[in-house]
Each structure stands twice: as structure tokens, then as C-alpha cells.
Amino acid sequence: MYIMKIISSLYNGGGETAARYSVHFDDGITVMIIKKGKVFEYENMLSTGLDSILFTKGWPKGKALDKRIKMAEEFVANNIKRNRYKKR
């Protein structure tokens, strides 16, 4: 059984009102989320790399997508709490 893992995340600007974050998974999928106030919103998803899960199973949807979004939100919230994003 495959267990997906987050390998990194980046702050992509947007300021304090709508900060954007990208969360990168080990299977080549990147999820973009926006933080508006204290609420996270899913923005979009992209696929990177030749070994991406996109080529074998297609785009994540349904429960698989919901799981990724939840993992991304928890990861980013934890990093914000620990002040791990450099904002220029």
C-alpha cells in the first residue's frame, strides 16, 4: 500500500490577506492553497516530473483529493505556527 508524503512547501506571496502556499507531494503532485484570515482554500493542483502519479492513475479526485488538501492545510498551519516561511 502506497502512503503519500509531503516533501516540501513554499510561501508564494499574496500578502497577509490572501497568502498563497504550494505543497509538494512525493508522487509529483503539487497542491496550491490560499490562506484567507484563518481559513484555507484549495486553489489548484499541478503535476511535475516524469514519474508523476498523473501518468499512471490520473488526477486525484474525490476522497484522494480531499486527503491531499487536508494534509496540505495541516502541514502549512504547522509551519506557520513554527514561523518557517520567509516573507520578503
N, C-alpha and C positions, 0 to 999 in steps of 0.2 A: 504494500500500500504506500502510495506517494504522499508525503507530508510537505506542503509548500511552506517556504520560509521567506521572510523578508531579508534582503541583503543590505539595503540602504534606503535612505530617504533624503530629499533635498528641499530646502525652502526656495520657492521660485518667485518671490516678490509678492506684490499685491497690497502691501502695507498692513496696517493694523485692522482696517475694516473688512478686508477680504483677502487674508493671507493664503497663498497657494502652495501646496506641497505635492511632490511626486514621491511615490513609494514604489520601490523596485523589488520584484519577487525573483526568486532563483530560477523560475521557469521561463523568463524572458518577458513577462507581462509587467507593465508599469501602470499604476493607478494614480490619477490626479484627483486631489481633493482640495476643497476650499474651506477655510475656517471663517465663518461669519459670526462674530461675537464668540459665544461658547459652543456653537453648533457647527458640525462638519457636514459638508455637502459633497456628494460624488460629482465630479465634473466630467471626466472621460477616462479612457484607457488606451494604451498603445502597446504594440508588440515590438521587441527588439531582439536581434540575434537570429542566427540561422537555426538554432536548436530550440526555438520558442515553442511552447505548447500549442500555439495557434496553428502550426502546420500539421499537428497530429490529431488534435481534438477540437479545434475551432475556438472561437471566443468564449470565455467564461460567461455563463448566464445563470439566472435563477439563483439557487442556493450557493453555487460556487462563486458567483459574483458578490452576493451578499456577504459571504465569509471573507472574501478579499477586502471588501470595503470596511468591514468591522475590524479586521486585523490592522488595516492601514490607519484607521482612526485611532485605535488604541496605541499603536506604535508612535504616531505623531504626537498624541496627547502626552505620552510618557516623555518623549524627547523635549517637548515644550516645557513640561514641568521641571525637567533637569537642565533647562537652558542650553540645549545642544545645537541650536541653529544660529549661524552668524547672519545678522541682518545688517546690510550696508546702507 
